[in-house]
Every structure is written in C-alpha cells, then in structure tokens.
Amino acid sequence: MNELREIIKNYSAFKEESILENFKFIHNGKTGYYESLDLNYGKRKNLILELYEDYSHDDKALIKVLLAEELKASKIDSPVYTVDLCAFMLYKHMEIEDIYQLYEAKFGANTDLQVYVDIELIFGFDKEETKQYLLNKQKDKRKNKKILEAISYYEQNPNAQFRSRAEYIEHFETRKIKGIKADLDEINEN
C-alpha cells in the first residue's frame, strides 16, 4: 500500500488530526501576485487525487477536512480544481446538512470558484427538497436565506439547463474529471 493510501486508511479509521498535519494550509507569507502560495498544496493535491481513485462514505470526514483546507488555500493564488474535486466527493456522499459546506465551496472564497464549481452542488439531492429543507430549518436562517437566494438567482435564467443529481454525477465522473486531471498535470509541469 502506498504512503498516501495508508494516510487515508488511518485517518478514516482513527480521525486523528495529527495524521493530516503535513497537509494543512500554510501560507508562505508572500503577498505578490503568483508569489503567495500554500506550502502544502502539492502534498494535499496528491492526497486528494489518491482519495478520488477510491473513496466511500467512510472517507467523508477526511473529505470535509481536505475541503476546508482547500477553501483556506483558495483565498490566495491556489488552483480551483482541488476544491471542485473535494466538493464533488462530498456531494456524492452528502447528507442534507452538507449543503452549507457545498455552498462555501461554490461561493465562499473567490470569483474563480464561483465560476468553476458547478451550481448543481448546492441543489443537493433535489433542488426542491433542498429549498424546503432550508425554508423549514429554524437554525442558520441567515445562511439558509443566502443559499435560497443563490438557487433562486440561477433558477431565473430561462436558458439554464440543470442536471439531475444522477446526471451530474455521471457528467463529473466521465467528463469533468478528465479536464481536472489534465489541468492538474499541466500545473505539475509548470
């Protein structure tokens, strides 16, 4: 078993934060354009790619931790592809409460994510079911309103074609992932 797969296995079994110490966001302290970097991005990217090759609901806690670290990194000059990959893995194994972290993946960091991460993620299992959940939930009313406003905004586009959950999963796993991997390979070469 390779080292990354061992880390995945151990984190899923023990949920011990120290296992992921070398994968946490660490800013390099620079502020210049293309100089501001996450020192652990490469290691975390490799862990995310390894996880994507074989993940299940048992890995959900790890996916959520990695997505949180990716969102921290996205506030500097960090590629959007790994955020999208983590958000998709969470979406595939989501519970309705995960809608908040999926919303953050789409709208919580920067404009690049707003453009790149697909809106279907915040529709959850079913757009109407998600809207009802948010309307009826008494906790987090401000967040609920923001998510409902985002869904409403997208629904107002008369030309929009939204995929069902099954269609979106199929699209991501057969098409979008190829582009993500190609873009990440290109980053590695530069």
Disulfide bonds with the S-S distance in Angstrom:
none
